[in-house]
Amino acid sequence: MYSIFKRHVLLILAVMLAFGACDDDKGDNGGAGGYRLLDEGPAGGLIFYINPNPTTWKYLEAAPASTEWSGKIWGKKGTGVSGTGGDIGTGPENTELIVTLMNADPAATDTAAQLCDSLSINGYDDWFLPSLNELEEMCWVFDGKRWDPETETTVSNPDFVEPVGGFSTVGAYWSSIEADSDCARYVQFDSGYMGWDGVKDSLVAGGYVRAIRAFSD
């Protein structure tokens, strides 16, 4: 009788451990052995997004704070960039389009997208300027804030309450999408606000730039 009881107890414990292991693999991890949000990525930055439907990439990694720029312009005022998108996953294409335009005569230098495109860290040179929604996700995970345009208020993230990643809260970060031919969009990390009025060749938005990269396992 004792032997049967002992076997039942061991079986129950095994089932509980199995379900516990499964739970650990859900959510942020995206599978056993993968990265979780705020893990250090391959290039030394922090993971801030895990693609729920990975095809060509699974993770987005923000560059380390030591690589951040401030006081940088977005680019040429009065010249539109056709085809930039705001969705998550559009940053690489946006950056390519912007860099091509910045390099065209009359060429601009030291602009946000060009800086990200030329960045190389720990052997990784596939960085780009984040799209608006990629930048919004960075603010949501790293500073725990998101802007609600309907109520025009800041929404706080209950899962990420302590700021990480060394992002500035005194200015704003350029995204890789324009508002019009004169202005580009940005995000203020103190509130999550997504602005429309960042004049491309000025520092109205603060001129902060943080590169990101996409990669798979």
C-alpha positions in Angstrom: 0.0 0.0 0.0 2.8 2.4 0.9 4.6 1.6 -2.3 1.4 2.4 -4.4 0.9 5.6 -2.5 4.5 6.6 -3.0 4.3 6.0 -6.8 1.1 8.1 -6.9 2.9 11.0 -5.1 5.9 10.8 -7.5 3.5 10.8 -10.5 1.7 13.9 -9.3 5.0 15.7 -8.7 6.2 14.7 -12.1 3.1 16.1 -13.7 3.4 19.4 -11.7 7.0 19.8 -12.8 6.1 19.2 -16.4 3.4 21.8 -16.4 5.6 24.2 -14.5 8.3 23.8 -17.2 5.7 24.4 -19.9 4.6 27.6 -18.2 8.1 28.9 -18.1 8.4 28.5 -21.8 5.3 30.6 -22.6 4.9 34.4 -23.0 8.0 36.5 -23.2 10.4 33.6 -23.8 8.8 32.4 -27.0 10.1 28.9 -26.4 12.8 27.1 -24.4 16.3 28.5 -24.7 15.2 31.8 -26.3 15.6 35.4 -25.1 13.2 37.1 -22.7 12.3 40.8 -22.6 15.2 42.8 -21.0 17.7 40.0 -21.6 21.1 41.1 -23.0 21.1 40.4 -26.7 24.0 39.1 -28.8 25.3 42.6 -29.5 25.3 43.7 -25.9 22.0 45.6 -26.0 18.6 44.8 -24.4 15.8 42.8 -25.9 12.5 44.8 -26.0 10.3 42.9 -28.4 9.6 39.3 -29.3 7.9 38.7 -32.6 4.8 36.5 -32.1 4.9 35.4 -35.7 8.6 35.1 -36.6 9.5 34.7 -40.2 12.8 36.4 -41.0 13.4 37.7 -37.5 12.2 37.0 -33.9 13.8 39.6 -31.6 14.4 43.3 -31.5 17.5 44.5 -29.6 18.2 48.1 -28.6 21.8 49.2 -28.8 23.7 49.8 -25.5 23.3 53.3 -23.9 27.0 54.0 -24.6 26.2 54.2 -28.3 23.4 56.7 -28.0 23.6 60.1 -29.8 22.1 63.4 -28.8 21.8 66.7 -30.6 21.4 65.1 -34.1 19.1 66.2 -36.8 16.7 63.8 -38.7 17.6 65.1 -42.2 16.7 67.3 -45.0 13.7 69.6 -44.4 11.4 70.0 -47.4 12.3 66.7 -49.0 9.8 63.9 -48.5 10.8 60.2 -48.1 8.3 58.0 -50.0 7.3 54.7 -48.5 8.3 54.9 -44.8 6.1 52.9 -42.4 5.3 53.1 -38.8 4.6 49.5 -38.0 6.9 47.1 -36.1 9.2 45.5 -38.6 9.4 48.5 -41.0 12.5 50.1 -39.4 15.1 48.5 -41.7 13.4 49.5 -44.9 12.7 53.0 -43.6 16.3 53.4 -42.7 17.5 52.3 -46.2 15.1 54.7 -47.8 16.2 57.6 -45.6 19.9 56.9 -46.0 19.5 56.8 -49.8 17.9 60.2 -49.7 20.4 61.7 -47.3 23.3 60.5 -49.6 21.7 62.1 -52.7 23.0 65.4 -53.8 23.0 67.7 -51.9 24.2 65.1 -49.4 23.5 65.4 -45.7 25.8 63.9 -43.1 25.6 62.8 -39.5 21.8 62.4 -39.6 19.8 60.0 -37.4 19.4 57.2 -39.9 22.9 57.5 -41.3 24.3 57.1 -37.8 22.3 54.0 -37.1 23.1 52.5 -40.5 26.9 52.9 -40.0 27.0 51.7 -36.4 29.0 48.6 -35.6 29.0 47.0 -32.1 30.7 43.7 -31.1 30.9 42.6 -34.7 27.2 43.5 -35.5 26.6 46.1 -38.2 22.9 45.5 -39.0 21.5 48.4 -37.0 18.7 50.8 -38.1 16.6 53.7 -36.9 13.4 52.4 -35.3 10.0 52.9 -36.8 7.4 54.8 -34.7 5.8 51.7 -33.3 9.2 50.1 -32.6 10.2 53.2 -30.7 6.8 53.2 -28.9 7.5 49.6 -27.8 10.9 50.6 -26.6 9.4 53.3 -24.4 6.7 50.8 -23.1 9.3 48.2 -22.1 12.3 50.3 -21.1 10.5 53.2 -19.4 7.1 51.7 -18.7 5.1 54.3 -20.6 2.8 54.6 -23.6 0.7 57.4 -25.0 -3.0 57.0 -25.3 -4.1 59.3 -28.2 -7.8 59.0 -27.4 -7.5 60.3 -23.8 -4.2 62.2 -24.4 -2.7 60.7 -21.3 0.2 58.5 -20.4 -0.5 54.8 -19.7 1.8 53.0 -17.3 3.1 49.5 -17.8 2.5 47.4 -14.6 5.1 44.8 -15.7 7.9 47.3 -16.3 8.0 50.0 -13.6 11.7 50.6 -13.2 13.4 52.5 -16.1 16.2 50.5 -17.7 18.5 51.0 -20.7 19.7 54.6 -19.9 17.1 56.4 -22.0 16.8 60.2 -21.6 13.6 61.7 -20.3 14.5 65.3 -21.0 14.2 65.2 -24.8 12.8 62.9 -27.5 14.0 60.2 -29.8 13.7 60.3 -33.6 11.8 57.6 -35.3 12.3 56.6 -39.0 8.9 57.8 -40.2 8.1 61.3 -41.3 5.0 63.4 -40.6 5.4 65.3 -43.8 8.2 66.7 -46.0 9.2 69.1 -43.2 8.8 67.1 -40.0 9.5 63.6 -38.7 7.8 61.8 -35.8 9.4 61.1 -32.4 8.7 59.7 -29.0 9.3 61.4 -25.6 10.3 58.8 -23.1 9.1 60.8 -20.1 5.5 60.4 -21.1 5.4 58.1 -24.2 4.1 61.0 -26.2 4.4 60.5 -30.0 5.0 63.9 -31.6 4.4 65.1 -35.2 6.2 68.3 -35.2 9.9 67.4 -35.1 11.4 69.7 -37.8 13.8 67.5 -39.7 16.8 69.8 -39.7 16.4 71.2 -36.2 16.6 69.9 -32.7 13.0 70.7 -31.7 12.5 67.0 -30.7 15.7 66.9 -28.7 17.8 65.0 -31.3 18.2 61.7 -29.4 19.0 58.6 -31.5 19.1 55.0 -30.3 19.7 52.3 -32.9 18.1 48.8 -32.9 18.5 45.6 -34.7 16.4 42.5 -35.6 17.6 38.9 -35.4 16.5 35.3 -35.1 17.7 32.6 -32.7 
